[in-house]
Amino acid sequence: LNEETATMANTLTRLYPWLTNPAIISAPMLGAATPALAANVTKAGDLGFIAGGTRLDTLEIALQETAKLTRTLNSHRKDTIPIGVGFQLFNSKPSTATAAFSKLAPAVAWLFAPAKAADLAEWARGIREATAGKTHIWVQIGTVAEARLAVELAEPEVLVVQGSDAGGHGLARSASVISLVPEVKDMLASIGRADLPILAAGGITDGRGVAAALALGAAGVVMGTRFLAASEAGIAAGWQNEITRLGDGGVSTTRSTLCDRLKETKGWPAWYDGRAAINKGHEDEKGGMTDDANVALYKDELKRGDSAWGSHGRMVTYAGTGVGLIHDVKPAAAIVKDVRSQARACLERVAETYGRGKAVSRL
Ligand SMILES: Cc1cc2nc3c(=O)[nH]c(=O)nc-3n(C[C@H](O)[C@H](O)[C@H](O)COP(=O)(O)O)c2cc1C
């Protein structure tokens, strides 16, 4: 296992030479993951993502901005911008990615939520052709079966394993990373792909979560919710306040499709829902309120701005179960640095207590 973990970490730093181990990646989050957030995560020795969205002009502007912001970085492949771009496949077209990337290629394209699995192959092929293979393919999956299909269809350079604790959208039926990561690893070993780096996502917001993910066999982690409380995050102050206020994420958040219905977001495949903080909208739904009435109240509250966030309100607060470990807003670079040093300290503590030849192992 040690050898495999070292191989995966080495693969990551060979593919992305500016990466520091363990990798702490910021997730593509539409609107929230700004070019500044992605660039600052990369500059801190990791890899930041923006979300591709559905519009070519907006994507091109975001790519130009990230290129400008990361210009000073010396230790990366000069043929790509050292950031990644995430796409939700069910509502975007591969032509948006290929048109933008043939001008400015990011290091990574992240594929998520295809309407049908075969779309993964089309996207991966199109992006690799448009960028002569410079842009790597990462796929975010949520089950062992999805992982196997993704490897077969898209031949990704990295697999992101998203567990049920994740904030935002994910599979309605899924396991937490605690069992999903090792089971995906076992499956990969069974098909001769133990070398494929995997990253754990979902509920990880501090260094202890990173240390656990590494122990499970991941080469690093992806964090979304933690970066919602980055100074560079492009979200409303009301939402960000909620991220630092909420605790006990297993009960303060829930998985549901209500937020899509409230925001009138269409097209998510039926097997996805989203994890967000529980508020008045959820309570009213439980009490029998119709969607029409709930949407009308939601729209009304939108006008109140930041004060409409909170358990008393109806605003959509996407957040993972790790939200209770987030107490402050700080620059993305500080988040990365603090989480990484906490992870290292945690691993050292565990090795000191349980490592070979240590007191506990002699019991
Ligand atoms: C506000 C928000 C928006 C997200 N948007 C996307 C997205 O556009 N594309 C995507 O692949 N994943 C998206 N995700 C999911 C992340 O990729 C990741 O799986 C998740 O944030 C990990 O769990 P955590 O939030 O507990 O760290 C989003 C997550 C959040 C919280």
PDBQT file of the ligand as one rigid body, heavy atoms in Angstrom, charges set to zero:
ROOT
HETATM    1  C1  LIG A 401     -21.376  25.336  -3.962  1.00  0.00    +0.000 C 
HETATM    2  C2  LIG A 401     -20.867  24.122  -4.652  1.00  0.00    +0.000 A 
HETATM    3  C3  LIG A 401     -20.885  24.076  -6.048  1.00  0.00    +0.000 A 
HETATM    4  C4  LIG A 401     -20.395  22.950  -6.711  1.00  0.00    +0.000 A 
HETATM    5  N1  LIG A 401     -20.383  22.971  -8.060  1.00  0.00    +0.000 NA
HETATM    6  C5  LIG A 401     -19.834  21.925  -8.726  1.00  0.00    +0.000 A 
HETATM    7  C6  LIG A 401     -19.690  21.993 -10.141  1.00  0.00    +0.000 A 
HETATM    8  O1  LIG A 401     -20.050  22.980 -10.781  1.00  0.00    +0.000 OA
HETATM    9  N2  LIG A 401     -19.134  20.920 -10.764  1.00  0.00    +0.000 N 
HETATM   10  C7  LIG A 401     -18.699  19.831 -10.068  1.00  0.00    +0.000 A 
HETATM   11  O2  LIG A 401     -18.173  18.902 -10.685  1.00  0.00    +0.000 OA
HETATM   12  N3  LIG A 401     -18.819  19.746  -8.716  1.00  0.00    +0.000 NA
HETATM   13  C8  LIG A 401     -19.363  20.778  -8.050  1.00  0.00    +0.000 A 
HETATM   14  N4  LIG A 401     -19.461  20.717  -6.672  1.00  0.00    +0.000 N 
HETATM   15  C9  LIG A 401     -19.035  19.494  -5.943  1.00  0.00    +0.000 C 
HETATM   16  C10 LIG A 401     -17.527  19.465  -5.743  1.00  0.00    +0.000 C 
HETATM   17  O3  LIG A 401     -16.906  19.086  -6.948  1.00  0.00    +0.000 OA
HETATM   18  C11 LIG A 401     -17.046  18.492  -4.649  1.00  0.00    +0.000 C 
HETATM   19  O4  LIG A 401     -17.408  17.184  -4.970  1.00  0.00    +0.000 OA
HETATM   20  C12 LIG A 401     -17.577  18.805  -3.267  1.00  0.00    +0.000 C 
HETATM   21  O5  LIG A 401     -17.551  20.171  -3.007  1.00  0.00    +0.000 OA
HETATM   22  C13 LIG A 401     -16.751  18.065  -2.216  1.00  0.00    +0.000 C 
HETATM   23  O6  LIG A 401     -17.382  18.072  -0.977  1.00  0.00    +0.000 OA
HETATM   24  P1  LIG A 401     -17.175  19.220   0.136  1.00  0.00    +0.000 P 
HETATM   25  O7  LIG A 401     -18.021  20.368  -0.352  1.00  0.00    +0.000 OA
HETATM   26  O8  LIG A 401     -17.699  18.591   1.354  1.00  0.00    +0.000 OA
HETATM   27  O9  LIG A 401     -15.733  19.573   0.171  1.00  0.00    +0.000 OA
HETATM   28  C14 LIG A 401     -19.912  21.833  -5.972  1.00  0.00    +0.000 A 
HETATM   29  C15 LIG A 401     -19.902  21.897  -4.575  1.00  0.00    +0.000 A 
HETATM   30  C16 LIG A 401     -20.370  23.017  -3.913  1.00  0.00    +0.000 A 
HETATM   31  C17 LIG A 401     -20.314  23.055  -2.409  1.00  0.00    +0.000 C 
ENDROOT
TORSDOF 0
